[in-house]
Amino acid sequence: MRSLSLPGDIAMVFAALQDIASVTGLSFAADIKNHVVPRLIHAGLYELGSTLQLAHEAIGEAISAGAQEMTIQHFARAYRARSGCADSVNPFIVPRWETLDCTLVLRKTQAEAEAASHAVDLRNARKLR
């Protein structure tokens, strides 16, 4: 699959976001399409699967908060929960989000997940002895 592009895929990602959220009854703040979706694509590393997975997590944040309307704060919380990043490198918070290298955060969280998995494997191996 090809990578997503800005601004070319904003309408498509917004339509997918609407489809996913339609089953929840959530509405969208007026700025979601033009202000949030470009940040969502960037945070999802321009990959459709990662972008939609993050959108799904943001919808979960909105539902957990009892919100009627999705806002950028739900996306910021979902990204923070996924990456563990500080607000200063959260593309849903910083004004110049397009300058952030979100791959650095992803690499860090992937490395942490791999280290945690390795630690579990070691503990399990010790139990088998």
GROMACS elastic network, one bead per residue, 0.5 to 0.9 nm:
[ bonds ]
;  ai    aj funct       b0    kb
    1    47     6  0.86259   500
    1    48     6  0.86022   500
    2    47     6  0.79513   500
    2    48     6  0.87322   500
    3    45     6  0.85334   500
    3    46     6  0.54614   500
    3    47     6  0.53267   500
    3    48     6  0.71902   500
    4     8     6  0.77721   500
    4     9     6  0.60725   500
    4    10     6  0.88237   500
    4    41     6  0.71836   500
    4    42     6  0.89717   500
    4    45     6  0.84789   500
    4    47     6  0.58212   500
    4    48     6  0.65435   500
    5     8     6  0.53854   500
    5     9     6  0.55629   500
    5    10     6  0.79772   500
    5    41     6  0.79249   500
    5    42     6  0.89454   500
    5    46     6  0.65766   500
    6     9     6  0.59977   500
    6    10     6  0.66398   500
    6    38     6  0.67174   500
    6    41     6  0.79159   500
    6    42     6  0.85959   500
    6    46     6  0.86694   500
    7    10     6  0.56251   500
    7    11     6  0.84239   500
    7    38     6  0.72815   500
    8    11     6  0.75236   500
    8    12     6  0.84040   500
    9    12     6  0.52622   500
    9    13     6  0.61339   500
    9    14     6  0.84672   500
    9    38     6  0.86762   500
    9    41     6  0.85104   500
   10    13     6  0.53115   500
   10    14     6  0.60105   500
   10    15     6  0.85547   500
   10    33     6  0.71440   500
   10    34     6  0.77218   500
   10    37     6  0.62168   500
   10    38     6  0.63850   500
   10    41     6  0.79925   500
   11    14     6  0.50987   500
   11    15     6  0.61076   500
   11    16     6  0.86481   500
   11    33     6  0.75298   500
   11    37     6  0.86679   500
   12    15     6  0.51176   500
   12    16     6  0.62739   500
   12    17     6  0.86220   500
   13    16     6  0.50155   500
   13    17     6  0.60740   500
   13    18     6  0.85769   500
   13    33     6  0.87671   500
   13    37     6  0.70720   500
   13    40     6  0.89038   500
   13    41     6  0.79682   500
   13    48     6  0.81691   500
   13    51     6  0.82770   500
   13    52     6  0.79000   500
   14    18     6  0.61448   500
   14    19     6  0.86109   500
   14    32     6  0.81887   500
   14    33     6  0.59584   500
   14    37     6  0.64958   500
   15    18     6  0.50610   500
   15    19     6  0.62434   500
   15    20     6  0.87165   500
   16    19     6  0.50178   500
   16    20     6  0.61978   500
   16    21     6  0.85632   500
   16    52     6  0.78515   500
   17    20     6  0.51774   500
   17    21     6  0.60794   500
   17    22     6  0.83936   500
   17    37     6  0.88949   500
   17    52     6  0.74147   500
   17    55     6  0.67177   500
   17    56     6  0.81460   500
   18    21     6  0.51594   500
   18    22     6  0.58034   500
   18    26     6  0.89936   500
   18    27     6  0.85436   500
   18    28     6  0.84883   500
   19    22     6  0.51730   500
   19    23     6  0.75358   500
   20    23     6  0.65702   500
   20    24     6  0.80295   500
   20    52     6  0.88547   500
   20    55     6  0.84640   500
   20    56     6  0.73426   500
   20    59     6  0.84876   500
   21    24     6  0.53823   500
   21    25     6  0.67282   500
   21    26     6  0.60596   500
   21    27     6  0.78785   500
   21    56     6  0.81397   500
   21    59     6  0.67928   500
   22    25     6  0.54531   500
   22    26     6  0.66723   500
   22    27     6  0.81388   500
   23    26     6  0.80698   500
   24    27     6  0.89145   500
   24    59     6  0.84370   500
   24    63     6  0.80192   500
   25    68     6  0.76363   500
   25    69     6  0.88248   500
   26    59     6  0.82891   500
   26    62     6  0.82320   500
   26    63     6  0.82418   500
   26    67     6  0.76297   500
   26    68     6  0.53424   500
   26    69     6  0.53285   500
   26    70     6  0.65709   500
   27    68     6  0.63818   500
   27    70     6  0.61932   500
   28    31     6  0.79908   500
   28    32     6  0.64018   500
   28    33     6  0.87590   500
   28    68     6  0.85173   500
   28    69     6  0.51353   500
   28    71     6  0.66847   500
   29    32     6  0.57162   500
   29    33     6  0.88006   500
   29    69     6  0.62114   500
   29    70     6  0.59875   500
   29    71     6  0.55684   500
   29    72     6  0.82522   500
   30    33     6  0.75564   500
   30    34     6  0.87021   500
   30    71     6  0.87931   500
   31    34     6  0.57501   500
   31    35     6  0.52749   500
   31    36     6  0.68284   500
   31    71     6  0.82586   500
   31    72     6  0.85199   500
   32    35     6  0.54397   500
   32    37     6  0.61768   500
   32    70     6  0.80805   500
   32    71     6  0.69922   500
   32    72     6  0.71561   500
   33    36     6  0.59696   500
   33    37     6  0.52643   500
   33    38     6  0.77907   500
   34    37     6  0.62042   500
   34    38     6  0.67901   500
   35    38     6  0.64852   500
   35    39     6  0.71580   500
   35    72     6  0.83820   500
   36    39     6  0.52024   500
   36    40     6  0.60724   500
   36    41     6  0.87548   500
   36    71     6  0.83863   500
   36    72     6  0.62300   500
   36    75     6  0.81292   500
   36    92     6  0.72264   500
   37    41     6  0.61713   500
   37    42     6  0.85619   500
   38    41     6  0.51942   500
   38    42     6  0.62814   500
   38    43     6  0.86075   500
   38    98     6  0.89231   500
   39    42     6  0.50146   500
   39    43     6  0.59609   500
   39    44     6  0.83961   500
   39    91     6  0.60537   500
   39    92     6  0.62781   500
   39    97     6  0.69139   500
   39    98     6  0.75677   500
   40    43     6  0.50516   500
   40    44     6  0.59833   500
   40    45     6  0.86372   500
   40    46     6  0.86345   500
   40    51     6  0.61890   500
   40    52     6  0.86080   500
   40    54     6  0.75533   500
   40    55     6  0.74090   500
   40    75     6  0.78160   500
   40    91     6  0.80250   500
   40    92     6  0.77871   500
   41    44     6  0.50298   500
   41    45     6  0.64289   500
   41    46     6  0.51729   500
   41    47     6  0.73267   500
   41    48     6  0.78429   500
   41    50     6  0.85568   500
   41    51     6  0.56211   500
   41    52     6  0.87440   500
   42    45     6  0.51604   500
   42    46     6  0.56001   500
   42    47     6  0.86691   500
   42    51     6  0.81312   500
   42    91     6  0.77500   500
   42    97     6  0.82361   500
   42    98     6  0.71711   500
   42   100     6  0.87812   500
   42   101     6  0.88936   500
   42   102     6  0.74258   500
   43    46     6  0.74677   500
   43    50     6  0.83839   500
   43    51     6  0.71026   500
   43    54     6  0.82193   500
   43    79     6  0.78725   500
   43    90     6  0.84129   500
   43    91     6  0.64412   500
   43    92     6  0.83306   500
   43    97     6  0.89328   500
   43   100     6  0.89486   500
   43   101     6  0.88217   500
   43   102     6  0.59670   500
   43   103     6  0.85269   500
   44    47     6  0.58410   500
   44    48     6  0.73572   500
   44    49     6  0.78795   500
   44    52     6  0.77986   500
   44    53     6  0.82479   500
   44    54     6  0.68721   500
   44   102     6  0.80529   500
   45    48     6  0.84941   500
   45    50     6  0.71174   500
   45    51     6  0.73064   500
   45   101     6  0.89452   500
   45   102     6  0.67160   500
   45   103     6  0.68252   500
   45   106     6  0.89124   500
   46    50     6  0.79324   500
   46    51     6  0.70752   500
   47    50     6  0.55708   500
   47    51     6  0.60265   500
   47    52     6  0.86392   500
   48    51     6  0.50815   500
   48    52     6  0.60846   500
   48    53     6  0.84647   500
   49    52     6  0.53035   500
   49    53     6  0.60427   500
   49    54     6  0.85968   500
   50    53     6  0.50425   500
   50    54     6  0.61367   500
   50    55     6  0.85431   500
   51    54     6  0.52734   500
   51    55     6  0.62478   500
   51    56     6  0.87283   500
   52    56     6  0.60996   500
   52    57     6  0.85814   500
   53    56     6  0.50365   500
   53    57     6  0.63091   500
   53    58     6  0.87042   500
   54    58     6  0.62007   500
   54    59     6  0.86564   500
   54    75     6  0.76918   500
   54    78     6  0.68552   500
   54    79     6  0.70556   500
   54    82     6  0.82540   500
   55    58     6  0.50305   500
   55    59     6  0.62608   500
   55    60     6  0.86415   500
   55    75     6  0.72157   500
   55    78     6  0.82737   500
   56    59     6  0.50868   500
   56    60     6  0.63182   500
   56    61     6  0.87695   500
   56    78     6  0.89087   500
   57    61     6  0.63115   500
   57    62     6  0.87809   500
   57    74     6  0.86014   500
   57    75     6  0.78048   500
   57    77     6  0.89958   500
   57    78     6  0.56032   500
   57    79     6  0.82433   500
   57    82     6  0.85939   500
   58    62     6  0.63282   500
   58    63     6  0.86714   500
   58    70     6  0.81576   500
   58    72     6  0.88639   500
   58    73     6  0.86921   500
   58    74     6  0.51394   500
   58    76     6  0.78821   500
   58    77     6  0.72554   500
   58    78     6  0.50122   500
   58    79     6  0.78882   500
   59    62     6  0.50616   500
   59    63     6  0.62117   500
   59    64     6  0.85622   500
   59    70     6  0.72276   500
   59    74     6  0.72082   500
   59    75     6  0.79918   500
   59    78     6  0.85474   500
   60    63     6  0.50778   500
   60    64     6  0.60304   500
   60    65     6  0.85081   500
   60    74     6  0.83777   500
   60    78     6  0.81739   500
   61    64     6  0.51012   500
   61    65     6  0.61514   500
   61    66     6  0.86774   500
   61    67     6  0.87350   500
   61    70     6  0.89776   500
   61    74     6  0.55190   500
   61    75     6  0.77511   500
   61    77     6  0.70429   500
   61    78     6  0.64145   500
   62    65     6  0.51278   500
   62    66     6  0.63037   500
   62    67     6  0.52644   500
   62    68     6  0.77380   500
   62    69     6  0.74877   500
   62    70     6  0.60487   500
   62    71     6  0.80773   500
   62    73     6  0.87962   500
   62    74     6  0.56775   500
   62    75     6  0.86756   500
   63    66     6  0.50520   500
   63    67     6  0.59598   500
   63    68     6  0.80336   500
   63    70     6  0.89323   500
   64    67     6  0.76711   500
   65    74     6  0.86976   500
   67    70     6  0.69526   500
   70    73     6  0.80415   500
   70    74     6  0.65392   500
   70    75     6  0.84173   500
   71    74     6  0.56915   500
   71    75     6  0.72095   500
   72    75     6  0.51921   500
   72    76     6  0.62241   500
   72    77     6  0.87176   500
   72    92     6  0.64986   500
   72    93     6  0.82659   500
   73    77     6  0.61245   500
   73    78     6  0.85426   500
   73    92     6  0.74903   500
   73    93     6  0.81557   500
   74    77     6  0.51860   500
   74    78     6  0.61759   500
   74    79     6  0.86364   500
   75    78     6  0.50509   500
   75    79     6  0.61173   500
   75    80     6  0.85094   500
   75    92     6  0.65690   500
   76    79     6  0.52033   500
   76    80     6  0.61148   500
   76    81     6  0.85899   500
   76    87     6  0.83953   500
   76    90     6  0.67741   500
   76    91     6  0.75472   500
   76    93     6  0.65082   500
   77    80     6  0.50141   500
   77    81     6  0.60469   500
   77    82     6  0.85151   500
   77    92     6  0.87422   500
   78    81     6  0.50928   500
   78    82     6  0.61116   500
   78    83     6  0.85524   500
   79    82     6  0.50711   500
   79    83     6  0.59427   500
   79    84     6  0.77783   500
   79    85     6  0.79147   500
   79    90     6  0.70750   500
   79    91     6  0.83417   500
   79    92     6  0.79452   500
   80    83     6  0.52878   500
   80    84     6  0.50247   500
   80    85     6  0.55100   500
   80    86     6  0.72615   500
   80    87     6  0.77087   500
   80    90     6  0.70422   500
   81    84     6  0.55898   500
   81    85     6  0.80734   500
   82    85     6  0.83114   500
   82   106     6  0.89901   500
   82   109     6  0.80875   500
   83    86     6  0.88758   500
   83   105     6  0.63025   500
   83   106     6  0.68016   500
   83   108     6  0.81770   500
   83   109     6  0.59498   500
   84   105     6  0.83839   500
   84   109     6  0.77420   500
   85    88     6  0.80342   500
   85    89     6  0.64584   500
   85    90     6  0.66293   500
   85   105     6  0.70675   500
   86    89     6  0.57377   500
   86    90     6  0.65274   500
   87    91     6  0.83371   500
   87    92     6  0.85738   500
   87    93     6  0.63461   500
   87    94     6  0.73540   500
   88    91     6  0.83959   500
   88    93     6  0.73767   500
   88    94     6  0.62619   500
   89    92     6  0.87827   500
   89    93     6  0.78438   500
   89    94     6  0.68736   500
   89    97     6  0.80033   500
   89   100     6  0.66664   500
   89   101     6  0.85885   500
   89   102     6  0.81594   500
   89   105     6  0.85680   500
   90    93     6  0.54179   500
   90    94     6  0.62372   500
   90    97     6  0.75386   500
   90   100     6  0.81759   500
   90   102     6  0.85127   500
   91    94     6  0.56540   500
   91    95     6  0.79347   500
   91    96     6  0.78879   500
   91    98     6  0.74892   500
   91    99     6  0.89538   500
   91   100     6  0.69586   500
   91   102     6  0.80540   500
   92    95     6  0.82256   500
   92    97     6  0.71314   500
   93    96     6  0.89163   500
   93    97     6  0.76365   500
   94    97     6  0.54550   500
   94   100     6  0.89265   500
   95    98     6  0.85607   500
   96    99     6  0.58638   500
   96   100     6  0.75697   500
   97   100     6  0.54978   500
   97   101     6  0.88790   500
   98   101     6  0.80627   500
  100   103     6  0.87950   500
  100   104     6  0.89418   500
  101   104     6  0.58991   500
  101   105     6  0.76695   500
  102   105     6  0.53433   500
  102   106     6  0.64193   500
  102   107     6  0.87267   500
  103   107     6  0.59655   500
  103   108     6  0.84613   500
  104   107     6  0.52013   500
  104   108     6  0.62242   500
  104   109     6  0.87438   500
  105   108     6  0.51134   500
  105   109     6  0.62348   500
  105   110     6  0.85428   500
  106   109     6  0.51887   500
  106   110     6  0.59973   500
  106   111     6  0.84655   500
  107   110     6  0.50933   500
  107   111     6  0.60514   500
  107   112     6  0.85606   500
  108   111     6  0.51520   500
  108   112     6  0.61861   500
  108   113     6  0.86337   500
  109   112     6  0.50014   500
  109   113     6  0.60908   500
  109   114     6  0.85519   500
  110   113     6  0.50640   500
  110   114     6  0.61448   500
  110   115     6  0.85793   500
  111   114     6  0.50729   500
  111   115     6  0.61170   500
  111   116     6  0.85867   500
  112   115     6  0.50604   500
  112   116     6  0.61326   500
  112   117     6  0.85369   500
  113   116     6  0.51076   500
  113   117     6  0.61009   500
  113   118     6  0.85610   500
  114   117     6  0.50226   500
  114   118     6  0.60944   500
  114   119     6  0.86030   500
  115   118     6  0.50344   500
  115   119     6  0.61968   500
  115   120     6  0.87058   500
  116   119     6  0.50623   500
  116   120     6  0.63115   500
  116   121     6  0.86650   500
  117   120     6  0.51235   500
  117   121     6  0.62307   500
  117   122     6  0.87078   500
  118   122     6  0.62258   500
  118   123     6  0.87088   500
  119   122     6  0.50928   500
  119   123     6  0.62769   500
  119   124     6  0.86298   500
  120   123     6  0.51049   500
  120   124     6  0.61179   500
  120   125     6  0.85257   500
  121   124     6  0.51047   500
  121   125     6  0.60724   500
  121   126     6  0.86522   500
  122   125     6  0.50472   500
  122   126     6  0.62611   500
  122   127     6  0.87353   500
  123   126     6  0.51729   500
  123   127     6  0.63687   500
  123   128     6  0.89101   500
  124   127     6  0.50972   500
  124   128     6  0.64812   500
  125   128     6  0.52478   500
  125   129     6  0.67888   500
  126   129     6  0.53951   500
